[in-house]
Amino acid sequence: MKLHLVHDAAGKILAAADITRGAMGPRPMAGKGQHELVVDVPAEHDGKHLHELCLSLRVDTQRKRLVPGRLESGPRQGSARPARAKKRK
């Protein structure tokens, strides 16, 4: 799998697009203080969803490749409804 990435100076992935099949879809663009990179995903991470890759990998800015990073917690999965307050008696 090949990705087009935008990352910050610390290597945190800010945006990504899967370009494995040479798709001509939208690709992220770097803003001020950000960097773009086209990189191959390590074989042990092949088959993962794009969101999971962005959270579990980071860019080694010296070697320009993906390395394991700290998994960040995303939004909780569950009900979209707000919790109800308990009724007082």
C-alpha positions in Angstrom: 0.0 0.0 0.0 1.3 3.5 -0.9 0.2 6.6 0.9 0.4 10.3 0.1 0.8 12.0 3.6 0.9 15.4 5.2 2.8 15.5 8.5 4.1 18.0 11.0 7.7 18.6 12.0 7.4 16.0 14.7 6.2 13.3 12.3 2.5 13.2 13.3 0.3 12.3 10.3 -2.2 15.0 9.8 -3.8 13.8 6.5 -3.5 10.8 4.2 -4.7 9.4 0.9 -4.3 5.9 -0.4 -2.7 6.1 -3.8 -1.9 2.3 -4.2 -4.0 1.9 -7.4 -2.9 5.2 -8.9 -6.3 6.8 -8.2 -6.7 10.4 -9.3 -8.9 11.3 -6.3 -8.3 14.1 -3.9 -4.9 14.3 -2.1 -3.9 16.3 0.9 -1.9 19.5 0.6 0.6 20.7 3.1 0.1 24.0 4.8 2.5 26.3 6.6 4.9 24.3 8.7 3.7 21.0 7.3 5.4 18.5 4.9 4.2 16.1 2.1 5.5 12.7 1.6 4.7 9.6 -0.6 5.6 6.5 1.2 5.0 2.7 1.3 3.2 1.2 4.3 5.3 -1.4 6.1 4.1 -5.0 5.3 3.0 -5.7 8.8 0.4 -2.9 8.6 -1.0 -3.9 5.1 -4.7 -4.3 5.1 -5.4 -1.9 7.9 -7.9 1.0 7.4 -6.5 4.4 6.6 -7.7 5.9 9.9 -6.0 3.1 11.9 -2.7 3.6 10.0 -2.8 7.4 10.7 -3.2 6.8 14.4 -0.8 3.9 14.8 2.1 5.1 12.6 4.2 8.3 12.4 6.8 9.6 10.0 10.5 9.2 10.8 11.4 12.7 9.5 15.1 11.8 9.1 14.6 8.6 7.1 11.4 9.7 5.4 9.6 6.5 6.2 6.7 5.2 8.4 7.5 3.8 11.9 5.3 2.7 14.7 4.0 5.5 16.7 1.9 6.0 19.8 -1.8 5.0 19.2 -3.9 8.0 20.0 -7.4 7.6 21.3 -10.0 8.8 18.9 -13.6 9.6 19.5 -15.5 7.0 21.5 -17.6 4.5 19.6 -21.1 4.2 20.9 -24.4 5.9 20.9 -24.6 9.3 19.2 -27.2 10.4 21.8 -26.2 12.4 24.8 -26.5 10.6 28.1 -29.7 11.3 30.0 -29.7 12.7 33.5 -31.2 10.6 36.2 -34.5 11.8 37.6 -34.5 13.1 41.1 -37.1 11.8 43.5 
